[in-house]
Amino acid sequence: MAIPRVVGASRHSAVPKRAGVGLKPEHYRTILETQPDLGFFEVHAENYMGAGGPPHRYLTRIRETYPLSLHGVGLSIGGTDRLDKDHLKRLAGLLARYEPGLFSEHLAWSTHDTAYYDDLLPVPYTEETLSCVVAHIDEVQTSLGRQMLLENPSTYFAFAESTWPETDFIAEVALRSGCGLLLDVNNVQVASTNQNWNPVAYIDAFPLRHVQEIHLGGHTPETDEKNRPLLIDTHDRPVHADVWALFAYAIGKLGPVPTLIEWDSKLPDWAELAAEAARAEAVMTAPAQPVRELHHARAV
Amino acid sequence: MPGLSERLAGFSAALLNPVAATPPGLVGPDGQPSPRRFAVYRNNVVVGLTEALKANFPAVARIVGDPFFLAMARDFAASSPPVSPVLLGYGGGFPDFITGFAPAAHLPYLADVARLETAWLEAYHAQEAESLGPEALANVAPDEASRVVLDLHPSLRLVRSPYPVVTIWAMNTGLKEVGPVDFDGAGEDAFVLRPQAEVIVRSLPHGAYDFIAALAQGRPLGDAMAAALTAAPEFDLAANIRQLISGGAIIRVRLCGEPEPVPAKDLP
């Protein structure tokens, strides 16, 4: 007779409407030793797709205490290749093993003709892309048996053939596929600056009712060949003041949302990362939005 | 206007080729083409793949230095981009690429260091298994000993080199103080295992490589011993078995002809 598996309370815990951080191997020990007060951790799914080894040992222990969000970077939902069935199986394995409260992927492509480019590449916003993305999300949600969240991209240029505004395109994808959305506020700032959009208007036009998670991260200011501002989505530094202001504006409209600090290279020590999360949490528990911060965001 | 498939094909072709023209129709806020903006993606892809290789081959990178490594890694990535979004094992073909990489010809041991790093990485991410303790062979009857098959830990890897590869690797991973290396002496056979959380790398005595390689092929102890003695008449069977057991390399003992149990499926 099969013995029913005893499920502890933490296994079912949804990701709370608090701040979390991206889990990095450099911080494993500090987290286990100090058990910081944090809403959740998020991991890149692909970093935990080995058969065994230390990454699984640490994640298993951390998952015993914290809610988890699983963030995929490799499905290539925006690509024209068929989705990688083996990759979907690996994702299903991770979902079964770690029971994350949230699972997200990107409005981007990273694989073409079997070559994987290890970057989140942009898509033109056309009817053809829309059908392709919706069909892929449908396949993901059907094969994994759960809803996924789709993240808005950081982009550096526009495709001449695009016929949809990005926010309308994403709203239509959510409507047709039934996916939830991950609003990356830094990506809004980066894309809006690079495309000369108004980031506040972007948030206003975004289908906020589908948003179940927010990302915040650092970007690097550069310029293009015509000396126009070009922000690069680097995740290698603190969240910029403009992004904090835009986040506060979004939270003012949304209320608290699980919010992740993404810091993926040039990692800070744990205290600095935790301070960023504390700041995000402070924004979510603060009373109504001060107007001057709005002006700050609009000034971009 | 191109269709999506054609668009992504043109985009892809220009990503890993630094001299390819920027695909048309990728425009800045004024609607005009902006090669600088496309270069951001090109740079991201090259940096992403070369950094992934550097993370997987830290000793090779330390030996040749960053500029050389990144140039070599860029050449490799352009000809062998990953075929999976799981980059944990990216670079399986890197050692062979290094063998044929003319600018590294003056470092003939470099490819073997890369092979050892590949073995380390495979061991690090290998499936978990429980090792047998000191009593592993307690129940083997003496007349059955030669027919015994020792199933080895799934993380076990061997690397044979005509160069002192373990010494060079250890000096370039901070495990051993950097000092003179004797290139005129014998090469080293590397034994790589992760019985618990830590990957163990050590240099094997003569005959041990042949012995363990035979065991890894599922050949019985008698055969493995014969292979070892052919390679090294001084091979000490008892000491080598003790070393394997105490290191956690043996996960099952069975008699030749008994089927290997189907391993439990490891997730994911």
Interface residues (C-beta under 8 A of the other chain):
Chain A: E46 N47 Y48 M49 G50 A51 G52 G53 P54 P55 H56 R57 V73 G74 L75 S76 G79 T80 D84 D86 H87 K89 R90 L91 A92 G93 L94 A96 R97 W109 S110 T111 H112 D113 T114 A115 Y116 Y117 D118 D119 L121 P122 V123 P124 T126 E128 T129 C132 Y156 F157 A158 F159 A160 E161 N194 Q195 N196 D224 E225 K226 R228 L230 I232
Chain B: M1 P2 G3 L4 S5 R7 L8 A9 F11 S12 L15 L16 P24 G25 L26 V27 G28 P29 D30 G31 S34 P35 R36 R37 F38 V40 Y41 N44 V45 G48 L49 A52 P81 P82 V83 S84 P85 V86 L87 L88 G89 Y124 H125 A126 Q127 E128 P154 S155 R194 A197 D266 L267 P268
